[in-house]
Amino acid sequence: MTIASPIETRGDGFTLSDQDFESIAEFAHKHFGLAMSSSKKPLVSSRLARRLRKLNFTDFKSYLQELNGPNADSERSELLSLLTTNVTQFFREPHHFDTLRNDVLPPLLERARRGDRVRLWSAGCSNGQEPYTIAMVLKELCPDVEKLDVKILGTDIDPVVVRKASAARYSAEELSQIPREYSAYYTLQGQEGTIREDLRGLLTFGVLNLIEPFPFKGKFDAIFCRNVAIYFDTPTQQKVWHAFQRSLNPGGYLFIGHSERMSGPAAAALQTAGITTYVNSHAGGNA
Ligand SMILES: C[S@@+](CC[C@H](N)C(=O)[O-])C[C@H]1O[C@@H](n2cnc3c(N)ncnc32)[C@H](O)[C@@H]1O
């Protein structure tokens, strides 16, 4: 009988030592803000083993060397994709879109009709279902919204999902998550469909790592960052919440995921306005 060593996990023919796991966890924390406890070791081992085999690496150490070398940007993105999930769906956590429709957008659209600029941000947007859902609700309330200065930004650290989001093509199964009353906002051809052109025009997509300083000059009126910070440790979460709070206009909204909690300096400036929903009570400038 073979008893597995407590410090080594076998992943499909590769052995992940505690030291290699620590190095990968350190790398993922430094570059992506991810918090990986040792309970993640079997998962990391099996997911990375497949990647090592595909790239013809013989062990985890040489893979780590590659990740730390120059020109490793695309492999770093691959690693992030392996360590996190891109699971998302249209109208996910629908109560947030009720708040958007009933409380957030009406005053913003009134301001936009008077010539003001309105900016909404889906941070960690994965394949784009979240920002397109925001666009559908916007369009429902204001059918000629493209004539106003209203824009939605969708960003994610993973360039693969950002490409999919920009392409706006989804399977019939993915599109079936959209409630019937919004079915006019996409066209279905066989087993695939596309989000309507006028909605797509409201959106811009980009690659952005949320643990790095945000590159924006202007502020946002609403930020959705849901089911992203769940991967971060508490200090990183608090840093990101604070950066969002400082990026919001006074009265701006922040929506976070169902299993995430607000804490740190941002909590003092954000008032609860519903389930995992916050309003920036700070009058302006940096909190
Ligand atoms: C589970 S999806 C959430 C998608 C969407 N917000 C939702 O709630 O349906 C998590 C996304 O966060 C992204 N992500 C993870 N770490 C990130 C980081 N440091 N900066 C930006 N995005 C990150 C992942 O690439 C992934 O697409």
The ligand as an ORCA input file, in Angstrom:
! r2SCAN-3c Opt
* xyz 0 1
  C     -17.104     34.422    -11.257
  S     -16.711     35.650    -12.445
  C     -17.914     36.907    -12.034
  C     -18.561     37.509    -13.261
  C     -19.691     38.518    -12.967
  N     -19.219     39.653    -12.232
  C     -20.826     37.842    -12.237
  O     -21.026     38.059    -11.037
  O     -21.545     37.050    -12.878
  C     -15.186     36.298    -11.749
  C     -14.361     37.122    -12.744
  O     -13.386     37.876    -12.008
  C     -12.227     37.986    -12.804
  N     -11.089     38.353    -11.941
  C     -10.432     37.578    -11.032
  N      -9.412     38.276    -10.477
  C      -9.441     39.515    -11.042
  C      -8.637     40.684    -10.878
  N      -7.584     40.724    -10.046
  N      -8.948     41.778    -11.632
  C     -10.000     41.746    -12.496
  N     -10.787     40.674    -12.693
  C     -10.503     39.568    -11.965
  C     -12.099     36.602    -13.429
  O     -11.294     36.643    -14.593
  C     -13.574     36.266    -13.718
  O     -13.946     36.575    -15.034
*
